[in-house]
Amino acid sequence: MKTKSKSLFEFYLLLVVLLSFWSKGHAQNTLISGMEELKWEKIMPGIWKASVGKIGLNPMDYANAPKTEAIKELGDAPFPFDPNASRSLLVPNRASVRLPLNKTEQIYGLGLEFEGMNRRSNVYSLKVDHYGGINGYTHAPVPFYISNEGYGVLINSPKRVKIHVGVGNRKDSDLPELIDRTTGKNWQDRPLSDAVEASVEGDGMEIFVFAGQTTLEVVQRYNLFFGGGIIPPKWGLGFWHRMHTESSDKDVLKEIQDFESNKFPLDVIGLEPGWQSFAYPCSFDWDTTRFPDPKNFVQTLDKKGIKVNLWENPYVAPVSTMYKDISPFTGSHTVWLGEVPDYSIPEAQKVLLKHHQKNHLDIGVSGYKIDEVDGYDVWLWPDHATFPSGNDAVEIRQLYGMMMMDMFDRHFKEQNQRTYNLIRSAYIGASNHNFVLYSDYYDHKGYVTAMASASLSGLLWTPEIRSADSAEEWIRRFQSVSFSPLMMLNAWYSGKKPWSFPEVTDMVRNTIELRMKFLPYLYTAFYEYNQKGIPPFRAMVLESGYDSKETLDGSKLDDAKNPYAEQKRLEVTDQYMMGPSILVAPVFTGQKERTVALPKGNWFDFYTGEFAGNGETITIKTKLEEIPLFVKDGGIIPMLSTLENKSDQTLEVRHYGTKENTYFLYNDDGVSYDYEREEYSLTELKTTKNPEGKLEGNTNALKKSNFNYGNMVWRWMTVKH
Ligand code: GAL
């Protein structure tokens, strides 16, 4: 009897367990009711792909091929989330996916962002446009997000991806507690959702998953999947000055003299719209009153070691000498009454490249600033415009910047010439294009946030300086732009010079010179970008040992005034990493002190070598003449000893802290793609402790070429010798 009741009990227990499994399964089936399971195919170590229907123009056609070996070196990884929980739905003219998200997971990325880093609990309409606030309208709205759980997801689509990141709750999903608004304190206008849901208007999308043990490894895989990052020509890392739009050749020559007499370095002169006979729309032809002899002009600058970069937008004026040839390949609508070439057609590319080769590149122009490839709707073509390729106008708008970058990059590469350019829009897989993003937005803090956020989406960004309301703002902005991928004064309307605020001229010069001395370190950081996909300028969330210490600020909420006000996320967006071991913490006008969040490990002041902190938020007093820089324990920083004599390549190799470390210093000819054919040098810089425990520095040429640096002089910044 006893045994019988026991076995009955066991039977019931089994039934309960089975039932609970069934109901779980059932719940999941309900959850996915009407949605298909995504079929993941592994395409490379740690990279998977799934497809829903068909995509139109493939954005990947305008990005470069994967660096397969480097991806292999990152190693394999298991699929990073429950594959059964990824679903898709295809209905007429809309494709959507649903991917799981756990309660504490944080999401980063989704392109260039000026006002924050964490993307959870929001909806974005990822549209190539001018920046429109935190809503997905931006110059580079890349549909790639990174989870702090160690994976990234790319939605490959030429359409505008609408993405709900942890908001919008399906009735059959894992719902949070239901709270009564009247009596419940924790009621939320955005109840936590257990998914990222994304959709496009169209017939499908592709989804790629990138695994990584860290957020940085996810970004590396993503960048390597598109060929890794670029290595700019060395001149691109120097000082850029864009002239006033009405400047003539004589004005430029005078400006160059002024740079010399004020003792400012100058590597690139940018000409704004006025170099053309007509703009906007553009003629792409020289204005012969302002530039009567372009060839002689460009070559005169070239002899002084100064490159010329030309501004243009893509819209063709009827007076252009390429108008007749390109007109058969333009769309139904105009932009500023100029025709819009359909650069998805190879013949259209040929017309532009032929014209530019003859009129610009053959005489020595080094590259372009490609403007107005982003928005606004009131300027660009409507969604219903038609193009001769038959491609959709929305898709062409989303990919226009990428098409132009790809076309110019291939053209320069065919001539074995490296280039460095500017552009105002980008999209999927841009890391291997030789272009840096910029904007008209001009909020200094936003510009620093953009530098960090760019690194999460395979982008480079310049916080260019144009003008300032005070000498203080001038030097503060100069400091930020000097510690960015492209150091540029864009004086197109202000006509400003670096010495326009005499009170801070020496500080501006020192800042620029400091940046120039970092060249060996920065150039090597770009090599790491190229080889390993590590962004040279990076958001703190990519740094190991970094705790964002994000909190939600609820204190200012006033239910009576604004019942649906949101809690604001307090996050660190005003500091970033440069190269392997430097943390940059720019200062903004009016800041007498600022906080700096130091990741775990010992950090040292760059200028003094003194200990600054470890895994903590410190408050520092600011100095007008200095941008705060901190160096990781063991940091090895090779710097040019002098800028006076370009042929003197003696390096000062700084070491910070007390740790032993190894650094691989890269160098090449600085101008061609010969480095892809093994023409480069690699030197090991190693610090070790001798038997007395004293640090010693050793250099070891691992790979010699004609491009070795000169003497290396070690400088111990923390440990006294
Ligand atoms: C803007 C661009 C500026 C400047 C200007 C010239 O669209 O962002 O940097 O080039 O055009 O008209």
Residues whose N, C-alpha, C, O or C-beta is under 5 A from the ligand:
A	BS01	GAL	P273 D371 S439 D440 W492
